Amino acid sequence: MTMTPALTIRSARTVAVAVPMRFALGTSAATVREAPLLLIDIETEEGITGRSYLFCYRPSGAAAIAAVLHDAVALIAGERVAPVHNAAKLERRFALIGVTGMVRMALSGLDMALWDALAVAAGQPLASSSVARRGRSQPTIPAASA
């Protein structure tokens, strides 16, 4: 088992981008020709950066999701990177406004970036990392809100 150094959450950096799509995506609501993405970097005190990205459906979604994500990081800044613990704490803190929709997306993007930071610190790709397998017995994907 690879030992992962302790990491401390410092800050988040987000960038909204519109990526041209080779093929337009037709939906019942609109035709999507550009993918509105939110690029997420979670920086640690130890200099490790965890990265993830989210498909935000609409350009305005990226700004709203980024605001929630920055708020979430402010709540756990200074704490150890421990994705399962961090997620549980944030779900409790956001319970009153609801952990669905954009809040769920922001917390999911943060969760992915925290796991990535641990994998980077361990020198392993996240997809094959023992870091992620230690945290959860099975990968979980939040169900879509009804």
C-alpha positions in Angstrom: 0.0 0.0 0.0 1.3 3.4 -0.9 1.5 5.9 1.9 -0.1 9.2 1.1 1.2 12.3 2.8 -1.2 14.3 4.8 -2.5 17.2 2.8 -4.2 20.4 4.1 -6.9 22.2 2.1 -5.8 25.8 1.3 -8.0 27.2 -1.5 -9.9 26.7 -4.7 -9.4 28.2 -8.1 -12.1 27.9 -10.8 -12.2 28.9 -14.5 -15.3 28.7 -16.7 -14.6 27.8 -20.3 -16.7 27.1 -23.4 -15.3 24.3 -25.4 -16.5 24.0 -29.0 -18.1 20.6 -29.7 -17.2 18.8 -32.9 -20.8 17.6 -33.1 -23.8 19.5 -31.7 -25.8 17.9 -28.9 -29.5 18.1 -29.5 -31.7 18.1 -26.4 -35.4 18.8 -25.8 -34.5 22.3 -24.6 -31.8 23.4 -27.0 -28.9 22.5 -29.3 -25.6 22.6 -27.5 -22.7 23.7 -29.7 -20.2 24.5 -27.0 -19.7 22.6 -23.7 -19.7 25.0 -20.8 -17.2 23.6 -18.4 -16.0 24.6 -15.0 -12.3 23.8 -14.4 -11.5 23.2 -10.7 -8.2 23.3 -8.9 -8.0 22.6 -5.2 -4.7 23.8 -3.8 -3.1 22.4 -0.6 -0.7 23.9 1.8 1.8 21.3 0.8 1.8 22.5 -2.9 -0.2 19.6 -4.3 -3.1 20.6 -6.6 -6.1 18.3 -7.2 -8.0 18.9 -10.4 -11.5 18.1 -11.8 -14.0 19.6 -14.1 -17.8 19.8 -14.4 -20.1 20.1 -17.4 -22.4 23.0 -16.4 -25.2 22.8 -19.0 -25.4 26.5 -19.3 -22.6 29.2 -19.1 -24.5 30.8 -16.2 -24.4 27.5 -14.4 -20.6 27.7 -14.2 -20.7 30.9 -12.2 -23.3 29.7 -9.8 -21.6 26.4 -9.2 -18.2 28.1 -8.7 -19.8 30.4 -6.0 -21.1 27.3 -4.1 -17.7 25.5 -4.5 -15.7 28.5 -3.2 -18.2 28.7 -0.2 -17.7 25.0 0.4 -13.9 25.2 0.3 -14.0 28.1 2.8 -15.8 25.8 5.2 -13.1 23.2 5.1 -10.0 25.3 4.5 -7.3 24.3 6.9 -8.6 20.8 7.3 -6.9 17.6 6.2 -7.8 16.3 2.7 -10.1 13.4 3.7 -12.7 13.2 1.0 -15.3 11.0 2.8 -15.1 13.1 6.0 -15.0 16.4 4.0 -18.1 15.3 2.0 -20.0 14.3 5.1 -19.3 17.6 6.8 -20.2 19.7 3.8 -23.5 17.8 3.3 -24.4 18.6 6.8 -23.5 22.3 6.3 -25.5 22.6 3.1 -28.5 20.6 4.3 -30.7 23.6 4.9 -30.5 24.8 1.3 -30.5 21.3 -0.1 -27.8 19.1 -1.4 -29.3 18.8 -4.9 -28.8 20.5 -8.3 -26.0 23.0 -8.4 -25.0 22.4 -4.7 -24.6 18.6 -5.5 -22.6 19.5 -8.6 -20.3 21.8 -6.7 -19.7 19.3 -4.0 -19.1 16.5 -6.5 -16.5 18.6 -8.4 -14.8 19.3 -5.1 -14.9 15.6 -4.1 -13.2 14.6 -7.4 -10.5 17.2 -7.0 -9.8 16.1 -3.4 -9.4 12.5 -4.5 -7.2 13.7 -7.3 -5.0 15.6 -4.9 -4.5 12.4 -2.8 -3.6 10.4 -6.0 -1.1 13.1 -7.1 0.5 13.1 -3.7 0.8 9.3 -3.9 2.3 9.5 -7.4 -0.5 7.4 -8.9 -3.2 8.0 -11.5 -6.5 8.3 -9.8 -8.2 5.7 -12.0 -5.8 3.0 -10.7 -5.0 4.5 -7.4 -5.2 2.5 -4.2 -5.9 5.9 -2.5 -9.5 6.0 -3.9 -10.1 2.3 -3.2 -9.2 2.8 0.5 -11.8 5.6 0.9 -14.9 3.8 -0.2 -15.8 0.1 -0.6 -17.5 0.9 -3.9 -17.4 3.9 -6.2 -20.6 6.0 -5.7 -22.3 8.4 -8.0 -25.0 10.6 -6.6 -28.4 9.8 -8.1 -30.0 12.5 -10.2 -32.6 14.5 -8.3 -36.2 13.7 -9.1 
